[in-house]
Every structure is written in structure tokens, then in C-alpha cells.
């Protein structure tokens, strides 16, 4: 992550730098903005990244128990996972 003071940050520099890493803009040493490059993202990725509903689904899913690959393969084959 790169940090730039607001007095040295230009929009062009922030956009350029943000394509490689996040840019935090500070004022008096305190963060006031962050810029994230999206140059290589497609429209669907941009929509999902900005979707509160999507991130709520991800958060809920991450709290659920996981299964091993072997268990998943048994389940897919129609056998009991236990």
C-alpha cells in the first residue's frame, strides 16, 4: 500500500499508482481517502465488489462449516459423507 500526502497527491498520480497497489491519501498524517485501481476488472466484478448483498452472502458463507475434498467427492457420488 502506498501513502501520499494530499499536498503531493494529484488525481493522475493516484489513478496511475492505484493500478498496482492501493493508495492511501493522508492529510496532516491521517488517512482521508483510499484509491483502488479497477483497470483489469470487468463490469460484473465491479458490480459484485460494490454490492452489500454479495458481501453479506460471502460473510454468511464463511461462517458455515467446510467439508474436505474427499467428503465433497463422496457426497457428489451419492455416498454418505460420514
C-alpha positions in Angstrom: 0.0 0.0 0.0 1.3 3.4 -1.0 0.7 6.5 1.1 0.6 10.0 -0.4 0.1 13.3 1.4 -2.8 15.3 0.0 -0.5 18.2 -0.8 1.6 15.9 -3.1 -1.2 13.8 -4.5 -2.6 14.6 -7.9 -5.6 12.7 -9.4 -3.4 11.4 -12.2 -0.7 10.1 -9.9 -3.3 8.4 -7.6 -5.0 6.7 -10.5 -1.7 5.6 -12.0 -0.3 4.3 -8.7 -3.6 2.6 -7.7 -3.4 0.2 -10.6 -0.5 -1.6 -9.0 -1.4 -1.1 -5.3 -3.9 0.7 -3.1 -3.1 4.4 -2.5 -3.9 6.0 0.8 -4.2 9.8 0.8 -3.4 11.5 4.1 -4.0 15.0 5.4 -1.8 16.0 8.3 -0.6 12.4 8.5 -4.1 11.0 8.9 -5.8 8.9 6.2 -8.6 10.7 4.4 -9.1 8.6 1.3 -8.1 5.4 -0.4 -8.0 4.7 -4.1 -8.2 1.2 -5.6 -7.4 0.6 -9.2 -10.0 -1.3 -11.3 -8.3 -1.2 -14.7 -8.3 -5.0 -15.1 -11.8 -5.7 -13.7 -14.8 -6.4 -15.8 -18.3 -5.0 -15.3 -19.5 -8.0 -13.2 -16.5 -7.8 -10.9 -17.1 -4.1 -10.3 -20.8 -4.7 -9.6 -20.2 -7.5 -7.2 -17.4 -5.6 -5.4 -19.8 -2.8 -4.7 -22.7 -5.0 -3.7 -23.6 -5.1 0.0 -25.8 -8.1 -0.6 -23.0 -10.0 -2.2 -20.6 -9.3 0.7 -23.3 -10.3 3.2 -23.6 -13.6 1.4 -19.9 -14.1 1.5 -19.8 -13.3 5.2 -22.6 -15.8 5.9 -20.9 -18.5 3.8 -17.6 -18.0 5.6 -19.2 -18.7 8.9 -20.6 -22.1 7.7 -18.6 -25.3 8.3 -16.5 -26.6 5.4 -16.0 -30.1 4.0 -12.9 -31.7 2.8 -12.4 -32.6 -0.9 -12.8 -36.3 -0.1 -16.1 -35.6 1.7 -17.3 -33.5 -1.2 -16.4 -36.2 -3.7 -18.3 -38.8 -1.6 -21.3 -36.5 -1.5 -21.2 -35.9 -5.2 -21.0 -39.7 -5.8 -24.2 -40.1 -3.7 -22.5 -41.7 -0.8 -22.8 -40.6 2.8 -20.2 -38.1 3.9 -19.7 -39.6 7.3 
